[in-house]
Amino acid sequence: MTNGNIHRITMKDVVYNADKNNPPVLTIESGETVIFECKDAFNQVIQKPEDLPIDFDMEHINPATGPVFIKGAEPGDTLEVHIEKIVVAEQGSCCIIPDFGYLAPEYTEPWTRIVPIKNGIAEFSDKVKIPIDPFPGTLIVAPTEVTHDHGTLIPKEYGGNMDSRACTEGTTVYLPIFVEGALFGVGDVHAVQGDGEVCGTAIEVDADVTIKFIVNKTKKIERPQYETKEHFMTTAWGETIDEACKIALRDMIDWIVKEKGLTREEAYTLCSCVVDMRISQVVDITPGVRAVLPKSVFI
């Protein structure tokens, strides 16, 4: 569906794998805007407290709405993903999934909490009300190779299930492009999530996500990066948090040297002075972090 230069993709058009052979459901020009109707990460299986997170069809978890083909996007370019607006549904859910989560051996029974969302507040319980800060956990483009390892559940250099609360309204997410048209998808919206997403789920929710796309042919990156008015961020994943932190830190040093003209020694010590290393999630196979630099330090 198209309204002028604003397009809409319904939640019937989803993918569960990042694959360059997925046929695009929409083709747009650079600079155009798309509203994505996103299903929650459970693929709408969890709707009431009795719906426990067991026996999921793992082939149909974490749907990403799309993919979108952006004209002019070529391998080696960068896709600017400008997140303009996120409108969540009136109900979400948070679950404990057996054998999943940071403390999985200690919480072995499935558990579901249905969370009403009213006037920007997630009503977790009679005693707990949480202001929402929604963001899509999954922003993804297609990788070059075709394998069975590129589901939407794992964060990698092409994006995927990054689960970074930094990717909210007003954030620009930069994704490296690997195939013609990029083939972008988005999903796994969280109404709110703490850094770490320690039990493995946040408040999972259906949502409409409005994104403007720009193909940037001059910016060259190996992994996703984020930017807001106040901060620039690099992000990375690894087998351990330690490994991920080192990758994100090196990327931040590279950015400071290239964009701000500092020496590598200056950039490294500046990071020690002002850059925050923040955990995005600790529950996926590859835990993720982000390095957060305040842009206000530059004059």
Buried (B, 14 or more C-beta within 10 A) or exposed (E): EEEEEEBBBEBEBBBBBBBBEBEBBBEBEBEBBBBBBBBBBBBBBBEEEEBBBEEEEEEEBBBBBBBBBBEEBEEEBBBBBBBEBBEBBEBBBBBBBBEBBBEBEEBEEBBBBBBEBEEEBBBBEEEEEBEBBBBBBBBBBBBEEEEEEBBBBBBBBBBBBBBBBBBBBEBBBBBBBBBBBBBBBBBBBBBBBEBBBBBBBBBBBBBBBBBBBBBBEEEEBEBBBBBBEEBBBBBBBBEEBEBBBBBBBBBBBBBBBEEBEBEEEBBBEBBEEEBEBBBBBBBBEBBBBBBBBEEEEEE
